[in-house]
């Protein structure tokens, strides 16, 4: 099961521009080493809680046009939901 999940994640990451993947990896490493509470304080990610249909989720900016959506899990861990390209008509 884990291997199948890993393959799906890798396949989806291969569809993203390399600079987006690197930004996501950098964010994930910072979450691992500092914890999500500290990483939220980094202004460049614009970490914010979401409302409406995404209530309970948070988003970070990976670039001007890409966002990562996640939920927080007990123990200062996160569950990455998706990385999505947004355009000016989406917000």
DAMO-V202861 format. One record per residue. D_FIRST is the distance of its C-alpha to the first C-alpha in whole Angstrom. Layout:
D_FIRST + D_FIRST
This chain:
0 + 4 + 5 + 5 + 6 + 9 + 10 + 11 + 13 + 14 + 15 + 17 + 19 + 20 + 22 + 24 + 27 + 27 + 29 + 26 + 23 + 26 + 27 + 23 + 23 + 26 + 25 + 22 + 24 + 27 + 25 + 23 + 27 + 29 + 27 + 27 + 30 + 32 + 30 + 31 + 35 + 34 + 36 + 35 + 32 + 33 + 31 + 32 + 31 + 30 + 32 + 32 + 29 + 27 + 29 + 27 + 25 + 27 + 27 + 28 + 30 + 28 + 32 + 34 + 32 + 28 + 27 + 24 + 23 + 21 + 22 + 23 + 21 + 23 + 24 + 24 + 21 + 20 + 17 + 18 + 18 + 19 + 22 + 24 + 28 + 31 + 34 + 38 + 38 + 34 + 36
